Amino acid sequence: MKTQRLAAIDIGSNSLKLAIVEAAASDSFTVITHDRERVRLGHETLKTNHLSDEAISLSVEAISRFRSIADTREVDAILAVATASVREAKNAAEFVRKVQKETGVQVKVLPSLEEARLIGIAAAQYFGKEDSSLLNIDIGGGSTEISLMENGEPKKLFSMKLGAVGLTERHLSKDPPSKKELKALRNEIRFALEKPRRKTEGETWKISTGTSGTILSIAALLDFQSENELTTRPSIKLERLIGLNKILAKLDLAKRTEIPIINERRAEVIIAGGRILEGVMKAFGIEMLEPCDYALREGVIIDHLREIETEALPPVPDVDDLKLRDVFAIGRRFGYEENHALQVATMAEKIFDELAPIYDLKRHQRTWLSAAALLHDVGYHISHEAHHKHSLYLIKHSEMTGFSEDEKAIIANVARYHRKALPKSSHFYYTSLEKDERETVDKLSSILRLADGLD
């Protein structure tokens, strides 16, 4: 792989962040510059599920500035992803279109578990223990992600609507918060963590880690309390965190803002953020947490570089691809005929490999085709009649770790057109795709249609 210069933009609920790196490989890159804008995209959005005109405009301005920095640094690609605030907004598509039109930056809206996966691979690479396991906690403005990683790959992923901004707006109206408000906050956190706690019973890991500005700020606050000038990245001990949270809860915003370590906007949400972290550590029996400087931006970069490296490898049966684990799980959940699905996927791959040099098809498109082939008949779970349309619906509304929403939409459309009518301008889900995405659907669905007919 030739050296790449990449920019990653994380469009979060509390702030927009930029990282630019120079990379020789997915496990070897140097950060050239970091930047951020505190836009607070999640303010009110997480309650109303609507991005205001002001929030969109401020975001566009920030992304435009990031684009200028990236252009000055002559990057090879800009990778922009959006998380909870955009994911939960009813006008998310409008936001994506406006950013694309005014800045030229294409934003991918991440599914919640895909966000957890990308953060997890960043933390796993940061601590550099491929033969080890870790549990990472990431507290954002609109959601909290928990990633159980083993040998650098996700084992279990969770995402809860527990964000420092969202919980502050829902529960903490008094300044400082009342005991009643703190109790309601604690109860919501405890309830949201019941499922992930239950699903990880019996699991073990060697190290507990934490990403996000909230966790780094808490680590800095604890270090500030101890007056330890030698510690640059202190561990977070549960006992000390509980004590810190009690102190913060007694301070009003003005007093919290006076603390040198945190700025005003972080001070607004630090009480909720600290309580989320305390709740997660208690639920998972974590006594000590190691803060991590890598987060979503680095995960996006690592994942992109791995895809470039994979493109250069010779073809392998995509049905063996780890990225398709969730695809098989979806198929089994909806009672698909696995032998038929595997046979169609295998034939589709062979046809793809013959046509790839002619139509300049890429390896990642082969993976999309395999996913669509494996799931093309899941619509039978709803009805035999028009099952191809039901397949599109089920795929679009299923969690598929490793695929973005845009990729999932392509896979769903490829599966939808494995039979009956060809794509038409009256088909909403097809016309909602970008031009190049529609062209990809046309090519891959033709291959799938042929492979299905040959079985």
N, C-alpha and C positions, 0 to 999 in steps of 0.2 A: 504494500500500500504506500502510495506517495504521501509525503507530509501534507496534512490538511490544516487549514486555519478555519476554525468554526466559531460561530456566535450562537449562544443559546439564550432565549428569552423566556423567563418564567412569569406568566401573567397570573399572579396570585390575588387572594382576597384582600390582603393588607398592603402589598407593594408589588411593583414590577421589577424584576431583577435581570441583569445582563451578565453573562460571562463570555469572554473570548479566549480561546485556547489555541495553542499550536500542538498538533498531534502527529506522532509518528506511528502510533498504533492505539488500539482501544485501551490498552493498559499502560500507555506511555504518552502523557500529554502535559504541557506546561500552561498554566493560567497566565495570560498576558494582562488582562484587566478585568475588574469587576465594576459594576455600577448598579444603582437602584433608584427608583422613584417611588415615594410613598403616596400612591394614588388612592388607596382604600376603596378599591373597586367593590368590595363586599359590603360597604356601608349601606344599610337599608336593603341592598339587593338580596341578601340572604333571608330577609323577612318577606320581601315582596315578590321574589323570583323575577325581578325585572331590573335590567341595567338602565340607569337613568341616562339622559342625554349628556349631562355633565360628566358622569363617570366614563362614558364612552369617549367623550372629547378629550378628557385628561389622559386616558389610556392611549389614545391615538397620538397625542403630543409626545408622551413618553416613548412609545415605540418608534415614532419618527426620529426622536433624538438618538435612541439606541441604533437605529438603522444608519444614521449618519456616522456614529462611532464605528460601526461594523464596516461601513464603506471605506472610511479612512484607514482602517486596519487591513483592508483588502481581503476580507474573508471569502472562503470558497462557498459557504452556505450559511444561511440564518435559519435556526431551528427554533420556532416559537410554539409554546404550548400554553394552554389555559386550563385552570383547575376549577375548584368548587364554584366560585361566583359565576363564572361563565357557564359552567356545566349545568347549574341549577336554574339559570335564567331562561325565561320563555323566549326572549329575543336574542339568544346566543348567535343564531345564524346572521342576524343583522349586524351584530358586533364584528363577527368574522369578516363579513363582506366589507364593512366600513374600513376596517384595518387594512385589508387587502387593497382596496381602492385608493386609500390615501397614503399608504406607506409602502405598498408593494410586498409586505410581509404576509405570508400565509400562516395563519394560526391553526394549530391542531387542538381541538378540545379533547382532553384526556378523559377516558372512562376512569372511575374512581380506583378500580383495582390495577389498572395500567399505571396510574400515578404511583400507587404503592409499589409496584414492581420496579419502576424506574428509580425511585428513591432507594429501594432495597439494594439494587445492583450498585448504586453509587456508594452506599455505606459499606457494602461487602468489599468493593475494590479499595476504598479508602483505608480500611483496616488490614487489607492485604493478606488475609488468611483463607486461601482457597480451600484448604482441607478442614476448615472450621465451620462453625455455625454462629449466627447472631440473630438477635431480635432487635429491629430498629423501630423507633417511634418518631413520627414526624407530625408536629402540631402546626397546622396552617391557620389561616384566618377563617376558613369555612369548613374545614374537615381535618380529621386526624387519621393518618395512615399507619398501620402496623404491618411490618414485613418480617416474616420468619424466613431467614435465608440459610441455605445449606450448600457448601461448596460453591458459593458465588451465585447460586440459582434460587429462585423463590420456591419455598416449600408450602407456606400458607400466607395468604394476603388478606388484609381486612381494611375497610375504610368506613369510618363513622362520621356522621354529621356533627362532629364536635370540633368547632373552630373557635379560636380565641376571640375573633370579631363577632361571629354569630352568637356565641353564648353571652358575651358582654351585652349585646343589644337585646337579647331575649330576657336576661335575668338581672343585670346589674344596673338599675336605673338610679339608685341612690349613691351618694358620694360622701363618705365611703359606703360600701354596700352593707345592708342590714343583715342580721343573722338569718332572717327568713329568706332573703335572696340567696345567701350562700348555701342554705340548706337545699333550696330548689335547684341550684347549680350542681351541687354535689349529687343529688338524686338523679338528675338527667345523665350525668357522666357515668354513674354506677350502672344505670339501666342500659345505656348504650354499649357498655363494655361486657355485658353478660354473655352475649353470643360469642365474641372472639375469645373470651376467657374459657368458655365451655369447650370450644372447638380446638383449643390448644392444650387441654388437660393431658398430661402424660408426656408432652413434648419437653425437650431440654435443649439448651443452647449454651455456648461457652461465654458469650459476651453480650451485654445489653448496650445498645447505642442510641443516640438521639440526634436528629437533624432538625433544621429550621431555625429561624431567627429567635423564636420564643425560647427554645431550649438553650441556644448559645447565650441569650440574654440572661437566663436564669443561672447558667454556669458562671457568667461574669459577675452577677450579683452576689452569688455565694463566695466567689473569690474576693470580691470587694469587701464583704463582711469579715473575711478572715485576715484581710490586710496582708495577703501573701503575694509579694511582688514577684516571686520566682515562678509561680504557677501561671502558665499561659493558657492551658486548657484543662481546668480542674474537673475531676469526676463529680457527678451530682449524687450525693448520698441522700436516700429517702428521708432519713431522720432530720437532716439539715433543711431539706426542701420543705418539710412540714412546718418547721419553725419559721422559715422565710415567708411561707404563705400566710401564716398567722400575723406576721408583722405587716405585710403588704395590705391585708384586709382591713387593718386599722387606719391606714393612711388615706387621705383624700387625694384626688388627682394632682392638686398643686404640690403636695408634699412628695408624691411619687415622682413627679417630674423633676424635683430638685435633686434626686439621686443622680450622681454624675454618669453612671454606667448606662442609663437608658434615656431615650428621647421621649418627647411628649406623646407621640402616637403609640409607641411601645408601652408607655406607662398606662395608657387608656385600656389596654387589653391584657396586661401582664397578670392581673389577678385571675382572670379566667384561664389564661394559658398555664399558669402555675398549678391551678386546681386540676386541669386536665392531666398534666404530667403526673401529679400526685396520684390521681385516680388510676391511671394506667399502671404505674409502678406498683401500687398496692394490689391491683387486680391480677397482675402477672408475677407477683412475688419478687419484684426487682428491688434490691437494696442499694445497688450502685449502677449508675449509667455513665457511659463514656460519650461526651459530645463529639460530633463529627462535622468537619467543615464542608464536606461534600453534601449536596442535596439534589433536588430535582434537576437543576440545570446540568450538573455533572452527569447525572443518570441519563439524561437525554443525549448528551454528547457521547457517552460510552456506548449507548445502544446504537446510535447512528454509525459510529466507527465499526462496531461489530458487524453491522449490516454490510458496510463497504467490504470488510474482510471476507464475509460470507459470500458475497457476489463473485469473488475471485476464486472460490473453491469449485471443484468439479461437482456436477449434480449428484445428489444422493436421494434416496426415496424420502419424499417429504412427509410421508406417513410416519416416519421415524423421528421427525423434527420435534424437539421439546416444546417448541412454540405452539404445537398443535395439541398439547395435552388438554387444554380447556375445550378444544373442538371435539375431541373424543368424549369428554365428559358431557357436553351438551347433547351430542348424538345419543348417548346412553340414557340421559335423563328423559329424552323424548321418544325413546323406544325405537331408534332407527334400526334398519336391517344392516348390521355391521359388515357382513361378508360382501353384500352388494356394494356398500359404500366404499370399502377398501378396493374392490375390483375396479370400480369406476375411477377412483382416485389414481390407481396405478396406471390404468390406460390413459387417463388424461395427462399424466406426467410424461408418458412416452410420446404422445402426440405433441405435447408442448416442446419437448427436447428436440424433436425433428423440425419444428417450425420456428424455434427461437432465433436461429441465425438469420432466417429470412425476414422475420418481422421485428427483429431487435427486441425480443422479449427478455426480461431480466429475471434473475433468480427469485427476488422477492415476489414477483408476480406469479411465479410457480407455486410459492407457498399459499398465496391467495386462492389460486385455482384448486389446490389440494384441499384447503379448508372448505371451499364451496362444494367440491365434489363429495367430501365426507358428509356434508350436511344438506345436500340438495333435496333429500326426501323427508327431512324432519317434519315438514308440514303435514304429513300423514297423521301426526299426533293430534291435529285439530280436525282434519277432514280429508277424505280421499279426493273429493272434488276440489279442483283448483289448489291442490296441495303445494304447488310451486309458489303461489302467492303467500300461503301460510308459512312456507319456509323462509321467505324474505322477512316476514314479520318476526318470527321466532329468533332468527339470527340477529336482526337489528336490536332486539330487546334482551339479548343474553350477554352476560359478562364474558369477554374473550381476552384473557390476559395476554399481552404481547402485541395486541393490535389496537391502533387508534380508532376513533369513531369514523374517520374517513375511510380507513382500510376496511372496517367492519361493514360500512355501507357498500363498498365495492364487492365484498364477498357475498353479501346478501343479495345484491342485484345479479351477480353471476349465477347464484343458485336459482334465483327466480326465473331466469331465462333459459333453464336447461330443457324446457319443453314449451309447447304451445306458441303463443304469439311472440314475435320479435319485439325489441324495444320500440316504443312509439313516443311521440311528443306529448301525448296525453297521459303518459305514465309518470306520476308525480315523483316517485322515489328515484326513477332513472333521470328525469330532467333536473332534479335537485343536485346532481353531480356536476363537477367541473367538466369541461370539454375533454381534457385528457383522461379523466376518470371514466367518462362514457366510452371513449375509444377502447380503454382497457377492458371494460365490461363486454363490449362487442366481441373482442378477440377471445377472451377467456370463456365466455358463455358459449361461443361457437364450438370451442374445443370440448367443453363439458357436454354439450348437446350430442356431439358425435360419440364421445366416450360412453355416455349413458345408453345410446342407441346400439352400441356394439356389444354391450353385456347381455 
